[in-house]
Amino acid sequence: MAILRASEIREMSIEEMKEKLVELKKELLKENVHKAVSGAPSNPGRVKELKRTIARILTIMNEKKRQIA
């Protein structure tokens, strides 16, 4: 469930974004461990999508924080 659109993220509160960010980072860590153990990622596209979604959440969080300030 890594695919989150920017519009979906913008509807979330900051706290929901933080929770989702932790969840995605844990999932990315699991993928990286799997890659380190087996030598090849089970799904390389999944790793890329996780990284993009994490970056998307961080970007939107920063936008919201700037609007508040």
C-alpha positions in Angstrom: 0.0 0.0 0.0 2.8 2.4 -0.8 1.1 4.2 -3.6 -0.4 7.4 -2.3 -1.3 10.2 -4.5 -0.5 13.8 -3.6 -4.2 14.7 -3.3 -4.7 11.8 -0.8 -1.7 13.0 1.3 -2.9 16.6 1.3 -6.2 15.4 2.8 -4.3 13.9 5.8 -3.4 15.7 9.0 0.2 16.2 10.0 -0.1 13.4 12.6 -1.6 11.0 10.0 1.3 11.8 7.7 3.8 11.1 10.4 2.2 7.7 11.1 2.2 6.8 7.5 5.8 8.0 7.1 6.9 5.6 10.0 5.0 2.8 8.4 6.6 3.3 5.0 10.1 3.7 6.4 9.6 0.3 8.2 8.5 -1.3 5.0 11.5 0.2 3.1 13.8 -1.2 5.8 12.3 -4.6 5.4 12.8 -4.5 1.7 16.4 -3.4 2.1 17.1 -6.2 4.6 15.6 -8.7 2.2 17.9 -7.3 -0.6 20.9 -7.6 1.7 20.2 -11.1 2.7 19.2 -12.6 -0.7 21.3 -10.3 -2.9 18.5 -9.1 -5.0 15.3 -7.3 -4.2 12.1 -9.2 -4.5 10.4 -6.3 -6.3 12.7 -3.4 -7.3 9.8 -1.3 -8.4 8.4 -1.5 -4.9 11.6 0.0 -3.4 11.4 2.9 -5.9 7.8 3.5 -5.2 8.4 3.5 -1.4 11.1 6.0 -1.7 9.0 8.3 -3.9 6.0 8.1 -1.6 8.2 8.9 1.4 9.6 11.9 -0.4 6.1 13.0 -1.4 4.9 12.9 2.2 7.9 14.9 3.4 7.4 17.5 0.7 3.7 18.0 1.5 4.5 18.1 5.3 6.9 20.9 4.7 4.4 22.8 2.5 1.8 22.5 5.3 4.3 23.7 7.9 5.2 26.7 5.9 1.5 27.6 5.4 1.0 27.5 9.2 4.0 29.7 9.9 
